[in-house]
Amino acid sequence: MLRFILNQNTFLKNMENPEIIALKEALFLNRENLLNDILATLNYEEINENLFQELLSLIEKTDLTTIKLNKALEAQEVIDSVLKDRLI
């Protein structure tokens, strides 16, 4: 049963919307470019691949937190706007 679920999830992931795939790739590329810019600013021409991947993972975790905070902020701004409009 577990194997069926895993295969089904893999199948569904492979059928992802092309726009979603493109956005995920753009996010990854953006993170990679940010890390390359940081390394260039620090005058690092080359680093160990494992360290590069660890740093990329840290950026991804921070990105996800930032995205959640942005969504919360946008939602709160909408709530505030609706409440103010009702009071006027």
RAUR-V238930 format. One record per residue. N is the residue number from 1. RES is the residue in three letters. PHI is phi as a letter, one per 30 degrees, with the letter a starting at -180 (none if undefined). BURIAL is b if it has 9 or more other C-alpha atoms within 8 Angstrom, else e. Layout:
((N:RES:PHI:BURIAL) (N:RES:PHI:BURIAL))
//
This chain:
((1:MET:none:e) (2:LEU:d:e) (3:ARG:d:e) (4:PHE:d:e) (5:ILE:d:e) (6:LEU:d:e) (7:ASN:d:e) (8:GLN:d:e) (9:ASN:d:e) (10:THR:d:e) (11:PHE:d:e) (12:LEU:d:e) (13:LYS:d:e) (14:ASN:d:e) (15:MET:c:e) (16:GLU:e:e) (17:ASN:e:e) (18:PRO:e:e) (19:GLU:d:e) (20:ILE:d:e) (21:ILE:d:b) (22:ALA:d:e) (23:LEU:d:e) (24:LYS:d:e) (25:GLU:d:e) (26:ALA:d:e) (27:LEU:d:e) (28:PHE:d:e) (29:LEU:d:e) (30:ASN:d:e) (31:ARG:d:b) (32:GLU:d:b) (33:ASN:d:e) (34:LEU:e:e) (35:LEU:d:b) (36:ASN:d:e) (37:ASP:d:e) (38:ILE:d:e) (39:LEU:d:b) (40:ALA:d:b) (41:THR:d:e) (42:LEU:d:e) (43:ASN:i:e) (44:TYR:c:e) (45:GLU:d:e) (46:GLU:a:e) (47:ILE:b:e) (48:ASN:d:e) (49:GLU:e:e) (50:ASN:d:e) (51:LEU:d:e) (52:PHE:e:b) (53:GLN:d:e) (54:GLU:d:e) (55:LEU:d:b) (56:LEU:d:b) (57:SER:d:e) (58:LEU:d:e) (59:ILE:d:b) (60:GLU:d:b) (61:LYS:d:e) (62:THR:d:e) (63:ASP:e:e) (64:LEU:d:e) (65:THR:d:e) (66:THR:d:e) (67:ILE:d:e) (68:LYS:d:e) (69:LEU:d:e) (70:ASN:d:e) (71:LYS:d:e) (72:ALA:d:e) (73:LEU:d:e) (74:GLU:d:e) (75:ALA:d:e) (76:GLN:d:e) (77:GLU:d:e) (78:VAL:d:e) (79:ILE:d:e) (80:ASP:d:e) (81:SER:d:e) (82:VAL:d:e) (83:LEU:d:e) (84:LYS:d:e) (85:ASP:d:e) (86:ARG:d:e) (87:LEU:d:e) (88:ILE:d:e))
//
